[in-house]
Amino acid sequence: MPVFIPLGHSLLFTWSWVRGRIEARDIPPLATLVGADSLGAYMVENLFQQVLVRQVPSGRVTTYGQLARLLGDPRMARTVGWALATAPADVPCHRVVDRLGRLSDGFSPCGKESHRFLLEEEGVPFLPDGQVDLSAVMWYGPEEGGGR
């Protein structure tokens, strides 16, 4: 049974994580942080995802599903995508692809071409079918570090 933490405490918990006072692996699943408060869930979830995406090194990519796993619920890949769709421009959302390495049509008004351009500028390799070569550049989380 999840332990519900009031929204104020969950935001404090989030801020502690952002400031480096606690580790990502110490964060309980999102539902235990915010309980039934959907607005609070959206705020905390969006903040967690943006912080995680900022940790993806240049030249590397991760998947929506991997971010969901790091957040404690691997079934929430679509929710990760929806939350990242509202991220500020300085969040490197172009470093997130689907589980097969495919690019997103919804990445920008310019579509997949701008998504691919940004990744190629960082040196991300693509397979002949246009998918990212995940075996070469997949980032699995903060514990992995930044090197290839």
C-alpha positions as CSV (number, residue, x, y, z in Angstrom):
1,M,0.0,0.0,0.0
2,P,1.5,3.4,-1.0
3,V,2.3,6.0,1.6
4,F,0.9,9.3,0.6
5,I,2.9,12.4,1.2
6,P,1.1,15.8,1.1
7,L,1.8,17.9,-1.9
8,G,3.9,20.5,0.0
9,H,6.2,17.7,1.2
10,S,6.4,16.2,-2.3
11,L,7.6,19.5,-3.7
12,L,10.2,19.8,-0.9
13,F,11.2,16.2,-1.7
14,T,11.5,17.2,-5.4
15,W,13.5,20.3,-4.6
16,S,15.9,18.3,-2.4
17,W,16.5,15.9,-5.4
18,V,17.1,18.8,-7.8
19,R,19.6,20.3,-5.4
20,G,21.5,17.0,-5.1
21,R,20.6,16.3,-1.5
22,I,19.0,13.0,-2.4
23,E,19.6,10.4,-5.1
24,A,17.2,9.6,-8.0
25,R,17.1,6.0,-6.7
26,D,15.7,7.3,-3.4
27,I,12.6,8.8,-5.0
28,P,9.5,6.7,-4.4
29,P,7.1,6.1,-7.3
30,L,5.2,9.2,-8.3
31,A,1.8,8.0,-6.9
32,T,3.3,7.8,-3.4
33,L,4.5,11.4,-3.6
34,V,1.3,13.1,-4.5
35,G,-1.6,10.8,-3.8
36,A,-4.8,11.7,-5.6
37,D,-4.0,15.3,-6.3
38,S,-3.8,15.3,-10.1
39,L,-2.5,18.9,-10.4
40,G,0.2,18.1,-7.9
41,A,1.0,14.9,-9.8
42,Y,1.3,16.8,-13.1
43,M,3.6,19.4,-11.5
44,V,5.9,16.9,-9.8
45,E,5.9,14.5,-12.7
46,N,6.8,17.3,-15.2
47,L,9.6,18.5,-12.9
48,F,11.1,15.0,-12.5
49,Q,11.0,14.3,-16.2
50,Q,12.6,17.6,-17.1
51,V,15.3,17.2,-14.6
52,L,16.0,13.6,-15.8
53,V,16.1,14.8,-19.5
54,R,18.6,17.5,-18.6
55,Q,20.9,14.7,-17.3
56,V,21.0,13.0,-20.7
57,P,24.5,13.8,-22.1
58,S,24.9,15.4,-25.5
59,G,25.4,12.7,-28.1
60,R,23.3,10.3,-26.2
61,V,19.5,9.5,-26.2
62,T,17.0,7.8,-23.9
63,T,13.5,6.6,-24.4
64,Y,10.1,7.6,-23.0
65,G,9.9,4.1,-21.4
66,Q,13.3,4.4,-19.8
67,L,12.4,7.8,-18.3
68,A,9.2,6.2,-17.0
69,R,11.2,3.3,-15.5
70,L,13.6,5.8,-13.8
71,L,10.5,7.6,-12.4
72,G,9.2,4.3,-10.9
73,D,6.5,3.2,-13.3
74,P,7.5,1.7,-16.7
75,R,3.9,1.8,-17.9
76,M,3.9,5.6,-18.0
77,A,5.9,6.1,-21.2
78,R,3.0,8.0,-22.9
79,T,2.6,10.2,-19.9
80,V,6.3,11.1,-20.1
81,G,5.8,12.1,-23.7
82,W,2.8,14.3,-22.9
83,A,4.7,16.0,-20.0
84,L,7.7,16.6,-22.2
85,A,5.5,18.2,-24.8
86,T,5.0,21.1,-22.4
87,A,8.7,21.4,-21.4
88,P,10.5,24.7,-21.8
89,A,12.7,25.2,-24.9
90,D,15.9,24.8,-22.9
91,V,15.0,21.2,-21.9
92,P,16.8,18.9,-24.4
93,C,13.7,16.9,-25.3
94,H,15.3,16.0,-28.7
95,R,17.4,13.4,-26.8
96,V,14.3,11.3,-26.1
97,V,13.0,8.8,-28.7
98,D,10.6,5.9,-28.7
99,R,11.6,2.4,-27.7
100,L,12.7,1.5,-31.3
101,G,14.8,4.7,-31.7
102,R,12.2,6.3,-33.9
103,L,11.8,10.1,-33.9
104,S,8.7,11.9,-33.0
105,D,6.4,13.7,-35.5
106,G,5.3,15.9,-32.6
107,F,8.8,17.1,-31.6
108,S,8.4,20.4,-33.3
109,P,6.3,22.1,-36.0
110,C,9.0,21.1,-38.4
111,G,8.5,17.4,-37.6
112,K,11.1,14.6,-37.6
113,E,13.6,16.6,-39.8
114,S,14.3,19.1,-37.0
115,H,14.5,16.2,-34.4
116,R,17.0,14.4,-36.6
117,F,19.0,17.5,-37.3
118,L,19.5,18.3,-33.6
119,L,20.6,14.7,-32.9
120,E,23.0,14.6,-35.8
121,E,24.5,17.9,-34.6
122,E,25.4,16.1,-31.4
123,G,26.9,13.1,-33.3
124,V,24.1,10.6,-32.7
125,P,24.4,7.8,-35.3
126,F,21.4,6.7,-37.3
127,L,20.6,3.3,-38.9
128,P,19.8,3.0,-42.6
129,D,16.1,2.9,-41.8
130,G,16.2,6.4,-40.1
131,Q,16.1,5.2,-36.5
132,V,18.6,6.1,-33.9
133,D,21.2,3.4,-33.3
134,L,20.2,2.8,-29.7
135,S,22.9,0.2,-29.2
136,A,25.5,2.8,-29.7
137,V,24.1,5.8,-27.7
138,M,21.4,4.7,-25.3
139,W,21.5,6.4,-21.9
140,Y,20.0,4.3,-19.1
141,G,20.2,6.7,-16.2
142,P,22.2,8.9,-13.9
143,E,24.2,6.1,-12.4
144,E,25.6,5.2,-15.8
145,G,27.5,8.5,-16.2
146,G,28.0,10.4,-19.3
147,G,30.5,8.5,-21.4
148,R,29.8,6.2,-24.4
